Amino acid sequence: MTPLLELRDVHASYGGALVLDGVSFKIDAGETVGLIGRNGAGKTTTLLSIFRVPTVRGEILIEGEPIGRRRYEPATRGVSLVPQGKQIFPNLTVEENIELGRASRRKGEWTVPKLLELFPNLARASGRPGNQLSGGEQQMLAIARALMAEPQVLLLDEPTEGLAPVIIDELISSFRIIQELGTAIVLVEQHIHMVQELAQRFVALGKGRVVSEGPVAALEDRAVQELIAL
C-alpha cells in the first residue's frame, strides 16, 4: 500500500545551520504516529519541512507523488498543520477563523456546525473574537480551522502545551472522533502517555535523526526510554 505521507532522507536547515540530518519515515492512511524526542531534536522542523519552511533536501511524497517547490502545496493535497502556538487571528470571530480553512479545502464533510459540535466550547463562544478565548479554546479553534480544509493527515505540534488537564481530556476525546473518521494524525507531544493512548506507532528523533521507531508498546522498554530520554 502506498503511504499517505512519506519523508525520504530529508535534510533541513535554517540559514545554513543543519537541523534535520536524513530523516525518513512514513504515515499510512488512517493511522496515528507519535513524533517524540527531546526539545531541539527536530520535531517541529520535521513538520515544517513538509511545507518547505526551512531549506529542504530529500524527498517528501503525498500518496506516492513528490510535492513541488511551492511552500504550501501540501495544504492543497490533504495535509493540514496545527502549529505550535496556535496562530489564530485575534480579531476574527470563532466562525471567521474556521472559515479560513476553506482556502485550501478539499471535498469532504466538515462544516462549521459539525466542527462546533466537535468542540462544544467553541460553540458557546462562536461570536467572540479569538483574543477573547482561553488558551484551550484557541487550541480547539486552531484544530477546527485545520480540519475545515478536509485533510487526509493532520499534523499536530504540541497541541496540549500549557493546557489544563480537563482541556487535555476534551482534546483527546475530539482526537478519537477525528481518528474514527479516518484522518491520519502525526502527533508531536511531550506527554508520552498521550502518544501511548492515541498512537499506534512512534518515531523518535535525536539531534535531527531518527533514533528509534516502532509500536507504542515499545515505549515501555527501558532501552528505548534511555535512548530517547523519556
Residue, then its C-alpha position, 0 to 999 in steps of 0.5 A: m500500500t502506498p503511504l499517505l505521507e512519506l519523508r525520504d532522507v530529508h535534510a533541513s536547515y535554517g540559514g545554513a545551520l543543519v537541523l534535520d540530518g536524513v530523516s525518513f519515515k512514513i504515515d499510512a492512511g488512517e493511522t496515528v504516529g507519535l513524533i517524540g524526542r527531546n526539545g531541539a531534536g527536530k520535531t517541529t522542523t520535521l513538520l515544517s519541512i513538509f511545507r518547505v519552511p526551512t531549506v529542504r533536501g530529500e524527498i517528501l511524497i503525498e500518496g506516492e507523488p513528490i510535492g513541488r517547490r511551492r511552500y504550501e502545496p501540501a495544504t492543497r493535497g490533504v495535509s493540514l498543520v496545527p502549529q505550535g502556538k496556535q496562530i489564530f487571528p485575534n480579531l476574527t470571530v470563532e466562525e471567521n477563523i474556521e472559515l479560513g480553512r476553506a482556502s485550501r479545502r478539499k471535498g469532504e464533510w466538515t462544516v462549521p456546525k459539525l466542527l462546533e459540535l466537535f468542540p462544544n466550547l467553541a460553540r458557546a463562544s462562536g461570536r467572540p473574537g479569538n483574543q477573547l478565548s482561553g488558551g484551550e479554546q484557541q487550541m480547539l479553534a486552531i484544530a477546527r480551522a485545520l480540519m475545515a480544509e478536509p485533510q487526509v493527515l493532520l499534523l499536530d505540534e504540541p497541541t496540549e502545551g500549557l493546557a489544563p488537564v480537563i482541556i487535555d481530556e476534551l482534546i483527546s476525546s475530539f482526537r478519537i472522533i477525528q481518528e474514527l473518521g479516518t484522518a491520519i494524525v502525526l502527533v508531536e507531544q511531550h506527554i508520552h502517555m498521550v502518544q501511548e493512548l492515541a498512537q499506534r506507532f512512534v518515531a523518535l528523533g535525536k539531534g535531527r535523526v531518527v533514533s528509534e521507531g516502532p509500536v507504542a508498546a515499545l515505549e515501555d522498554r527501558a532501552v528505548q526510554e534511555l535512548i530517547a530520554l523519556 
